[in-house]
Amino acid sequence: MTTLARTLARSLAAALLTALSVGPAGVFAAEPSAFVPPVPVLRTLPNGLRVAVFQDHRLPLVHLQLLLPAGGAQDAEETPGAANATALLLRAGTSSRTAGAFAADVDFLGGSISSAAARDYSAVSGTFLSADFEAGLELFADAVVNPVFPPEQVDRLRAQTAEQLLPGRQSPAAQAEDRLWAAAFQGHPYGHSPLGTLESLGRLDREAVRAFHRDFYRPDRAVLAIAGDVDVERAFAAASDRFGIWAGRAVTPPRPPVPAPPAAMRILLVDRPGLARSEVRIGLLCPSRTDPDALPLQAANYILGGGPGSRFDPLLQAGGGLSPDVRSSYATLRDAGLVSLGTSARNDSVGILVVRLRDELARLRTQPPGEAEVAAARRYFESTFPLQFQTPGAVISQWMGADFYGLTSVWLDHFVENVGGVTAAQVAAAASRWLDPSRCVVVVVGPAAELKAPLEAVGPVEVAGAGALVATPAPARTASAEQKRRGRDLLALTFAAHGGLERLRRVTDTTLEGDMVVQLEGKSLTLQVRQVRKEPLRMRYSTRASSVESGQILNGARGWLYSSGDSLRVTSVDSARVEALRAVFRSDVVHSLLAAAEPGLEVAWLGQGRADGRTADVLEVTGTAPPGGGPGERRLLYLDATDHRLIAEDLGDAGMPSSPLAARRVYRDYRTVAGVSWPFHEERLLGGTSTMTLSLQSVTINTGVSDRMFEPPTPEVKDLPLR
């Protein structure tokens, strides 16, 4: 079969799969009370690998998934992010194939292979036509058993990871999420992000990745699931043939105990001067997925903020500068769980918000939910449970998740029955044991000078800088009327030098293409880059190295990450990541200038200084949010004293340009494009060290970019299990 024929066949199969799974009359649909999850045939190979086969001949596809206890919790303390890097680099070349050859072989079959890491586990997934099952499984096994982690591919991944982490350092929402996990799981591996940190990337070299693979990618604790159009004996024979040579035993490091909840409410205030709205998170340590209280706590989470008529609705209706969205989530892991509440609020409402959320948690314990509230939660879980098994790939993801956490298929068989039996008394008892607001962790990201006093009325407050462990806010400074007048005059000259304020406001879309050079630990990596922006808040930012393209897409309140090479992988992002993408959207020179023109901002001239070897007028800009929403920041603008164009700008790590971790952007090589003066060279520095340079070959403005540019690439591949 030719490559074209294979691709057409795969597309037809995918179309059939969609048609069968979306309609209420589809073959996978079932009434919740009648639904019974499929059960696999299980065998264990001599090397310890467990193999589960789900036979389903309705479509000519076979889905594969390998799950290993090799997640971020297994990262060494000095190299957080190793699990993520190892998973993503499995397809970057093997002992018998280069990265290009591996991608070509997968493409020839019209299949896909993807991989990723979570906190508890890593997962490798694949899909192939049933006629190509053995050939596809051989490629799948080659990636798992024989990766070589070429140094240039490790460097490329480090650069791309840094590109993902840098915006998060400036995003209050991302900072709040990271600080909540770090504070709730202080001293435990669950506390660090699976991506790692900017500081740890310098230590994440090829040897660290090879060591992680050697220690944790072993058959004795792994599970391989095969689902679809394949006979059971054929599946086991192929698994034995392709994975039988896989040897060794995984390292089993001691699992550190999960920390106990704090003895009293802990309030951590992360200082970000200049923000008009603050991010608020409340976290409560809860039991793991296997605990009897897990189901009642899922119901409690739904009652608090998971659906229509939730207990948080009255908070939103009360107004007072609160966000229209108070999120409640329950993350269950192998050794623990975390119920977290998250929202944003005007600074003058933060203290009130924390009190209201605390009181609502207390009310759930003192005033148990009524039968109507619990019944609504039961109906939600009962009705959505069958929807999670609509495709063979979804079946193995759900089964693998239950198996990984020691719940087995019996738990799946009785899920609807068990969730239907959850009572109001059980929800109240679980909430009483776990959702004690007097032992929660509160994280607030906002200006300490405004927030410390109202939060101290709730409890003791720890103040930390956004980048440092502990810091105090910069002293308030008051600009004179003359400094403000001079600042506004110079800003007007800068707008004129860049094409005029009205022309800048008429920029509706831009497309930038060029090369990006990323520096990490003395090494550099060059990536081709393309940035497409369209008002309002739409962006596609892609980088390419060799045959691999990675990108970020923003479309208003939604966002996606994607990568393509041997296969396309698309991942939806959460609200914190969307906020980080919005920060990237606003990071070009047009948005930087327009942000300074917003009403209500204070612009003050601080005198003259030096920037990029030139004499510059220094403006300080402070105040409210930039165009398109999002947090405001205190910035220093360095304007060429001769032609008034923007030379550089400083963005402090905590909104303080004087911070030792201040980020600086330097602009050079200005050219006129559609009447706008645009820098064709940009350098970004962190703490005085160059981290990235961007050299543009082309810039176009207002070309009528299609809205389709900001939709996620298809097909979407969901490669991690669990509900």
C-alpha positions in Angstrom: 0.0 0.0 0.0 1.4 3.4 -0.9 1.9 6.2 1.6 -1.0 8.1 0.0 -3.3 5.1 0.2 -2.3 4.5 3.8 -3.0 8.2 4.7 -6.4 8.1 3.0 -7.3 4.9 4.7 -6.3 6.3 8.1 -8.3 9.5 7.4 -11.4 7.4 6.5 -11.0 5.3 9.6 -10.7 8.5 11.8 -13.8 9.9 10.1 -15.7 6.7 10.8 -14.6 6.8 14.4 -15.9 10.3 14.8 -19.2 9.4 13.3 -19.6 6.5 15.5 -18.7 8.2 18.7 -20.4 11.6 18.7 -24.1 10.9 18.2 -26.5 9.7 20.8 -27.3 6.7 18.6 -23.7 5.8 18.0 -22.5 2.2 18.7 -20.5 3.3 21.7 -23.4 5.1 23.4 -25.1 3.5 26.3 -27.4 4.4 29.2 -25.3 4.9 32.3 -27.1 2.2 34.2 -26.4 -0.4 31.5 -22.8 0.6 30.7 -20.1 -2.0 31.6 -16.5 -1.1 30.7 -14.6 -3.5 28.5 -12.3 -6.0 30.2 -9.0 -7.0 28.7 -7.2 -10.3 28.4 -4.1 -10.1 30.6 -0.8 -11.9 30.4 2.7 -11.3 31.8 5.8 -11.8 29.6 8.9 -13.5 31.1 10.6 -10.1 31.5 7.8 -8.9 33.8 6.0 -6.7 31.2 2.2 -7.0 31.7 0.2 -6.9 28.4 -3.5 -6.1 28.2 -5.5 -6.8 25.0 -8.9 -5.3 24.2 -10.2 -6.9 21.0 -12.6 -4.7 19.0 -13.0 -5.4 15.3 -15.4 -2.5 14.5 -12.7 -0.3 12.9 -9.5 -1.2 11.1 -7.3 0.5 13.7 -5.0 -0.6 16.6 -4.2 1.6 19.5 -1.2 1.1 21.7 -0.3 2.6 25.1 2.6 1.9 27.4 2.5 3.2 30.9 5.5 3.4 33.2 5.9 4.7 36.8 8.4 7.2 35.5 6.9 10.6 36.1 8.1 13.9 37.6 7.9 12.3 41.1 10.9 10.2 40.1 13.0 13.2 39.0 16.3 13.7 40.9 16.2 16.7 43.1 18.9 18.5 41.0 17.2 17.8 37.7 13.5 18.3 37.8 12.1 17.9 34.3 14.1 14.8 33.5 11.0 12.6 33.2 9.4 15.1 30.8 12.6 15.4 28.7 13.0 11.6 28.5 9.5 11.0 27.3 9.6 13.7 24.7 13.0 12.6 23.3 12.1 8.9 22.8 11.3 9.6 19.1 14.5 11.7 18.6 16.5 8.8 17.2 17.2 5.1 18.2 20.2 2.8 17.9 19.0 1.8 14.4 17.3 4.9 13.2 18.0 8.6 13.1 15.3 11.0 14.1 14.5 11.7 10.4 14.5 8.0 9.5 12.2 7.2 12.5 9.8 9.9 11.5 9.8 8.8 7.9 9.0 5.2 8.9 6.1 6.2 11.0 4.8 8.5 8.3 5.1 5.7 5.7 2.7 3.6 7.7 0.3 6.5 8.1 0.5 6.0 11.9 1.4 8.1 14.9 3.5 7.8 18.1 3.5 10.3 20.9 4.8 10.4 24.4 4.6 12.6 27.5 5.2 12.6 31.3 2.9 13.6 34.2 3.7 13.8 37.9 3.2 10.0 38.6 3.9 8.3 35.2 5.1 8.5 31.6 2.9 7.3 28.7 3.8 6.4 25.2 0.9 6.1 22.7 0.5 5.0 19.1 -2.1 4.3 16.5 -1.8 2.3 13.3 -3.9 0.5 10.7 -4.5 -3.1 11.8 -2.8 -4.3 8.7 0.4 -2.5 9.9 0.1 -3.6 13.5 3.4 -5.6 13.7 5.4 -2.9 11.8 3.9 -0.2 13.9 4.6 -2.1 17.2 8.2 -2.6 16.1 8.7 1.2 15.7 6.9 1.7 19.0 9.2 -0.7 20.8 12.3 0.7 19.2 11.4 4.2 20.6 10.9 2.8 24.1 13.7 0.3 24.3 16.5 1.8 22.1 16.5 5.6 22.2 19.9 7.2 22.0 19.1 10.9 22.9 21.4 12.7 20.5 23.0 15.7 22.1 21.7 18.2 19.5 18.1 16.9 20.1 18.6 17.3 23.9 19.7 20.9 23.3 16.8 21.6 21.1 14.3 20.3 23.7 16.0 22.4 26.4 15.6 25.5 24.3 11.9 24.7 23.6 11.3 24.1 27.3 12.9 27.3 28.2 10.6 29.0 25.7 7.6 27.5 27.5 8.9 28.4 31.0 9.9 32.0 30.3 6.4 33.4 29.8 5.3 31.6 33.0 7.8 33.5 35.0 5.9 36.7 34.0 2.4 35.3 34.3 0.8 35.8 37.7 -1.7 32.9 37.1 1.1 30.5 36.2 3.1 31.7 39.3 0.1 31.2 41.5 -0.4 27.6 40.3 3.3 26.7 40.7 3.6 28.3 44.1 0.4 26.5 45.3 1.8 23.1 44.4 5.2 23.9 45.9 3.7 25.2 49.1 1.1 22.4 49.5 3.7 19.7 48.8 6.7 21.4 50.4 9.8 19.1 50.2 7.9 16.5 48.1 8.5 15.8 44.4 4.9 16.5 43.7 5.7 20.1 44.5 7.8 20.8 41.3 6.4 21.2 37.8 6.9 18.3 35.5 8.6 20.7 33.1 11.3 21.6 35.6 12.6 25.1 36.1 14.7 27.5 34.1 17.5 27.0 36.6 17.4 23.2 36.3 17.5 23.2 32.5 21.2 24.0 32.6 21.8 20.7 34.4 19.5 18.7 32.3 22.0 17.3 29.8 22.1 14.1 27.8 23.6 12.1 30.7 20.8 13.0 33.0 18.2 11.9 30.4 20.1 8.6 29.7 20.3 7.9 33.4 16.5 8.5 33.9 15.8 6.1 31.0 18.2 3.5 32.3 16.7 3.6 35.8 12.9 3.8 35.1 12.2 2.6 31.6 12.2 -1.1 32.4 9.6 -3.9 31.8 9.0 -5.2 35.3 6.8 -2.3 36.3 5.4 -1.3 32.9 2.1 -2.1 31.3 1.4 -2.4 27.6 -2.2 -2.1 26.4 -3.3 -3.0 22.9 -6.9 -2.2 21.7 -8.7 -2.5 18.4 -8.9 -4.7 15.3 -6.4 -7.4 16.3 -6.9 -11.0 17.5 -5.8 -11.7 21.0 -3.2 -14.3 20.1 -1.7 -12.2 17.3 -1.4 -9.3 19.8 0.4 -11.3 22.5 2.7 -12.9 19.9 3.7 -9.5 18.5 4.2 -8.1 22.0 6.4 -11.0 23.0 8.4 -10.7 19.7 9.0 -6.9 19.9 9.3 -6.4 23.7 10.7 -9.8 24.8 14.3 -8.6 24.5 13.6 -5.7 26.8 15.4 -6.4 30.1 16.3 -5.1 33.5 14.5 -4.0 36.6 13.3 -0.5 37.4 14.9 1.4 40.2 12.5 1.7 43.1 13.6 4.7 45.1 12.0 5.3 48.5 8.8 7.2 48.2 9.0 10.2 50.5 6.0 10.7 52.8 3.5 13.3 51.7 3.7 16.3 54.1 0.9 16.7 56.5 -1.5 19.7 56.1 -0.2 22.8 57.9 -1.3 23.0 61.5 -2.8 26.4 60.8 -3.8 28.3 57.6 -0.7 29.3 55.7 -0.8 32.5 53.6 1.9 33.0 51.1 1.9 36.5 49.4 4.1 36.6 46.2 4.9 40.2 45.6 4.1 41.6 42.2 3.9 45.4 42.4 1.9 47.1 39.7 -0.8 44.4 39.2 -4.3 45.8 39.2 -5.8 42.3 39.8 -4.3 39.6 42.0 -4.4 35.8 41.5 -5.7 33.8 44.4 -5.4 30.1 45.0 -6.4 28.0 48.0 -5.2 24.4 48.3 -6.1 21.5 50.7 -4.2 18.2 50.8 -6.5 15.3 50.2 -6.2 11.5 49.9 -5.1 9.5 46.9 -7.5 8.0 44.3 -7.7 4.7 46.2 -9.0 6.2 49.4 -12.7 5.5 50.3 -13.1 9.3 50.6 -12.1 10.0 47.0 -15.5 9.6 45.5 -17.3 11.7 48.2 -14.6 14.4 47.7 -15.2 14.4 43.9 -18.9 15.1 44.7 -17.9 17.8 47.2 -15.7 19.4 44.6 -18.6 19.4 42.1 -20.9 21.0 44.7 -18.4 23.7 45.5 -17.6 24.9 42.0 -18.0 22.1 39.5 -21.3 22.8 37.9 -24.5 24.9 37.6 -25.8 26.1 40.9 -22.5 25.5 42.7 -22.0 27.0 46.1 -19.6 29.5 44.6 -22.3 31.1 42.4 -23.4 33.5 45.2 -19.9 34.7 45.5 -19.8 35.7 41.9 -23.2 37.3 42.1 -22.0 39.4 45.0 -19.6 41.3 42.6 -17.1 43.5 44.4 -14.3 43.0 41.8 -14.3 39.3 41.9 -13.6 37.2 38.7 -16.6 35.7 36.9 -14.9 32.4 37.3 -14.1 30.6 40.6 -12.5 27.3 39.7 -12.6 24.2 41.9 -10.6 21.1 41.0 -9.6 17.9 42.6 -6.3 16.4 41.4 -5.8 12.8 42.5 -2.3 11.3 42.4 -0.7 8.0 43.6 0.2 9.1 47.1 -2.1 12.2 47.6 -4.6 14.6 46.2 -5.1 18.3 46.0 -8.4 20.2 46.1 -7.6 23.7 44.8 -9.8 26.8 44.4 -8.6 29.5 42.0 -9.7 32.9 40.7 -8.6 36.5 40.4 -9.9 39.7 42.1 -9.3 43.4 42.2 -6.7 44.2 44.8 -9.2 45.9 47.1 -11.3 42.7 47.1 -8.6 40.1 47.8 -9.0 40.0 51.6 -12.8 39.7 51.3 -12.5 37.0 48.7 -10.2 34.8 50.8 -12.6 35.2 53.7 -15.6 34.2 51.6 -13.9 31.2 50.2 -12.8 30.1 53.6 -16.3 30.5 55.0 -17.8 28.5 52.1 -15.4 25.7 52.8 -16.3 25.8 56.5 -20.0 25.8 55.6 -19.6 22.6 53.6 -18.4 21.0 56.8 -20.8 22.6 59.2 -23.9 22.6 57.0 -23.8 19.3 55.0 -25.0 19.4 51.4 -28.6 18.6 50.8 -29.8 15.6 48.9 -30.6 17.8 45.8 -26.9 19.0 45.6 -25.5 15.4 46.0 -28.0 14.1 43.5 -26.9 16.6 40.9 -23.3 15.5 41.4 -24.2 11.9 41.1 -26.1 12.5 37.8 -23.1 14.3 36.4 -20.7 11.5 37.1 -23.1 8.8 36.1 -23.9 10.4 32.8 -20.3 11.4 31.8 -18.7 8.1 32.8 -19.7 6.2 29.6 -18.5 9.1 27.4 -14.9 8.3 28.5 -14.9 5.0 26.8 -16.2 6.0 23.3 -13.1 4.9 21.4 -10.6 2.0 21.8 -7.9 4.5 22.6 -10.1 6.0 25.4 -10.8 2.5 26.7 -7.2 1.7 27.3 -6.5 5.1 28.8 -9.2 4.7 31.4 -8.2 1.1 32.1 -4.5 2.0 32.4 -5.3 4.8 34.8 -7.3 2.6 37.1 -4.7 -0.2 36.9 -1.9 2.2 37.6 -3.5 3.5 40.8 -4.2 -0.1 42.0 -8.0 0.2 41.4 -8.2 -2.7 38.8 -11.1 -3.3 36.4 -13.4 -4.1 39.4 -13.4 -0.4 40.3 -14.4 0.5 36.7 -17.1 -2.1 36.7 -18.7 -0.7 39.8 -18.0 3.0 39.3 -21.5 3.9 38.3 -22.9 1.8 41.1 -20.5 3.3 43.7 -20.9 6.9 42.6 -24.7 6.4 42.6 -24.4 5.3 46.2 -22.6 8.4 47.5 -24.8 10.0 50.2 -24.9 13.5 51.6 -23.7 12.1 54.9 -20.6 10.6 53.2 -19.8 13.9 51.4 -20.2 15.8 54.7 -17.9 13.3 56.5 -15.2 13.5 53.8 -15.4 17.3 53.8 -15.0 17.3 57.6 -11.9 15.1 57.4 -10.2 16.8 54.5 -11.6 20.2 53.7 -10.6 22.1 56.8 -10.1 25.7 55.9 -8.1 26.3 59.1 -5.4 24.0 57.6 -5.3 25.1 54.0 -2.6 26.9 52.0 -3.4 30.3 50.5 -1.3 31.7 47.7 -1.8 35.3 46.5 0.2 36.8 43.6 -0.2 40.6 43.7 1.3 43.8 45.2 2.4 43.2 48.8 2.2 46.9 49.7 -1.6 46.8 49.1 -2.4 43.2 50.1 -0.4 42.4 53.2 -2.6 44.3 55.7 -6.0 42.9 54.6 -4.5 39.4 54.4 -3.0 39.7 57.9 -6.6 40.2 59.1 -7.2 36.6 58.0 -3.9 35.1 59.3 -0.1 35.4 59.4 1.4 36.3 56.0 4.7 35.2 54.5 5.9 37.6 51.8 8.1 36.3 48.9 9.4 37.7 45.7 8.3 36.3 42.4 11.7 34.9 41.7 13.5 34.8 45.1 12.5 32.7 48.0 12.0 35.7 50.3 11.9 39.4 49.4 10.5 42.7 50.5 8.7 45.0 48.1 10.5 47.9 46.6 9.9 51.2 48.4 7.2 53.3 46.9 8.4 56.3 44.9 6.5 59.4 44.0 7.3 61.1 40.7 7.1 64.9 40.6 4.6 66.7 38.3 7.6 67.8 36.1 8.8 64.2 35.8 5.3 63.1 34.7 4.9 65.9 32.2 8.3 65.2 30.7 7.5 61.5 30.6 4.3 62.1 28.6 6.1 64.5 26.2 8.9 61.9 25.5 6.3 59.1 25.1 4.5 61.2 22.4 7.8 61.6 20.5 8.4 57.9 20.7 4.9 57.1 19.3 5.7 59.5 16.4 9.1 57.9 15.8 7.4 54.5 15.5 4.8 55.7 13.0 2.3 57.5 15.1 -0.1 56.3 17.8 -3.1 56.1 15.5 -1.1 54.0 13.0 0.0 51.7 15.8 -3.6 51.3 16.9 -4.6 50.4 13.4 -2.3 47.3 13.4 -4.7 44.4 13.3 -2.3 41.6 12.3 1.4 40.9 12.0 3.5 38.1 10.7 7.2 37.8 11.7 9.6 35.2 10.2 13.3 34.7 11.1 15.8 32.8 13.2 15.9 32.5 17.0 19.1 31.6 18.8 18.6 30.3 22.4 21.5 30.2 24.8 21.6 27.6 27.7 24.7 26.9 29.8 27.1 28.3 27.2 25.5 26.4 24.3 23.4 27.8 21.6 20.7 26.4 19.4 19.2 28.0 16.3 15.5 27.6 15.5 13.4 28.9 12.7 10.6 31.0 14.1 7.3 32.3 12.8 5.0 34.6 14.9 1.5 35.4 13.7 -0.7 37.8 15.8 -4.2 39.0 15.1 -6.3 41.3 17.2 -7.8 40.5 19.6 -5.7 38.0 21.5 -5.0 35.5 18.7 -1.5 34.2 18.1 0.3 31.3 16.5 4.0 31.1 17.6 5.9 28.3 16.0 9.6 27.1 16.0 11.2 24.5 13.8 14.4 22.6 14.2 15.3 19.9 11.7 12.0 18.2 10.8 10.3 19.0 14.1 7.9 21.9 14.5 6.6 23.0 17.8 4.2 25.8 18.5 1.8 27.6 20.8 -1.6 28.8 19.7 -3.8 31.4 21.5 -7.4 32.1 20.5 -9.0 34.4 23.1 -9.7 32.3 26.2 -8.4 29.1 24.7 -4.9 27.8 24.0 -3.0 24.8 22.6 0.5 23.5 22.4 1.5 21.3 19.5 4.4 19.5 18.0 4.8 17.7 14.8 7.5 15.4 13.3 6.8 11.8 13.1 3.3 12.5 14.4 1.1 15.5 15.4 0.5 16.0 19.1 -1.9 18.7 20.2 -2.6 19.5 23.9 -5.2 21.9 25.3 -3.8 24.2 28.0 -5.3 25.4 31.2 -6.2 29.0 32.2 -2.8 29.6 33.7 -1.1 28.7 30.5 -3.6 30.8 28.5 -2.6 33.8 30.6 1.1 33.0 29.9 0.3 32.9 26.1 -1.4 36.3 26.5 1.8 37.7 27.9 3.7 36.3 24.9 1.0 37.9 22.6 1.7 41.3 24.2 5.5 41.0 24.0 6.1 42.6 20.6 7.1 46.2 20.2 3.7 47.4 19.0 1.9 46.1 22.1 4.7 47.3 24.4 4.2 50.9 23.1 0.4 50.7 23.1 0.5 49.4 26.7 2.2 52.6 27.7 -0.6 54.7 26.1 -3.4 53.2 28.2 -5.4 55.7 30.2 -4.7 55.7 33.9 -1.1 54.7 33.6 1.6 56.9 35.2 4.5 57.7 33.0 7.5 59.5 34.6 10.9 60.6 33.3 13.7 59.3 35.5 16.5 61.1 33.8 19.0 59.9 31.3 21.0 56.7 31.3 22.8 54.2 29.1 21.2 51.3 27.2 22.9 49.1 24.6 25.8 51.5 24.5 23.6 54.6 23.7 22.4 57.6 25.7 18.7 57.0 26.6 15.9 58.8 28.3 14.5 56.5 30.9 10.7 56.3 31.5 9.0 54.5 34.3 5.5 53.2 33.4 3.3 51.9 36.2 -0.4 51.2 36.5 -3.3 49.2 35.2 -3.7 46.4 32.7 -2.4 46.5 29.1 -4.6 46.2 26.0 -6.5 42.9 25.8 -6.7 42.4 29.5 -4.2 40.7 31.8 -2.0 42.0 34.6 -0.2 45.4 34.5 3.5 45.6 35.1 6.0 48.2 36.2 8.4 48.8 33.3 11.3 50.9 32.4 11.5 52.2 28.8 14.8 53.3 27.4 14.3 55.8 24.5 17.1 56.8 22.1 17.9 60.4 23.2 18.4 61.4 19.5 15.6 59.7 17.5 13.3 58.7 20.4 12.9 55.1 19.2 12.6 52.3 21.8 16.1 50.9 22.6 15.2 48.6 25.4 12.7 47.9 28.2 13.0 46.2 31.6 10.4 43.9 33.1 11.2 43.1 36.7 10.7 39.5 37.9 8.4 40.8 40.6 7.3 43.9 38.7 10.5 45.5 40.0 13.0 46.6 37.3 15.7 46.6 40.0 15.2 42.9 40.8 18.4 40.8 40.2 16.2 38.6 38.0 14.9 41.5 35.8 14.2 40.6 32.2 15.4 43.0 29.5 14.5 43.3 25.9 16.9 45.1 23.6 15.7 46.3 20.1 18.0 47.0 17.1 18.0 47.3 13.3 14.8 49.3 12.9 13.2 49.2 9.5 9.9 50.8 8.2 7.1 48.3 7.4 3.7 49.7 6.3 4.6 53.0 8.0 5.6 51.4 11.3 9.2 51.4 12.6 9.9 47.8 13.5 13.1 46.3 15.1 14.4 43.4 13.0 16.8 42.3 15.8 15.8 41.6 19.4 17.8 40.3 22.3 16.3 39.1 25.6 18.3 38.9 28.8 17.5 37.5 32.2 19.6 38.7 35.2 22.0 40.3 32.7 22.6 37.1 30.8 21.5 36.8 27.2 19.0 34.0 26.8 17.6 34.6 23.3 18.2 36.6 20.2 15.7 37.0 17.3 16.8 38.0 13.8 13.9 38.6 11.4 14.0 38.1 7.7 10.5 39.5 7.1 7.8 41.4 8.8 4.3 42.0 7.3 1.5 44.1 8.7 -2.3 44.0 8.1 -2.3 41.3 5.4 -5.7 39.9 6.5 -4.5 36.8 8.3 -7.2 34.0 8.2 -8.9 33.1 11.5 -8.2 29.5 10.7 -4.6 30.1 11.6 -5.6 30.2 15.2 -7.5 26.9 15.4 -5.6 23.8 16.7 -4.0 21.5 14.1 -5.8 18.2 13.6 -6.0 15.4 14.4 -5.8 15.9 18.2 -3.9 13.1 20.0 -4.7 12.6 23.7 -1.8 10.6 25.0 -2.2 10.6 28.8 -4.6 8.4 30.6 -7.0 9.1 33.5 -10.2 10.9 33.7 
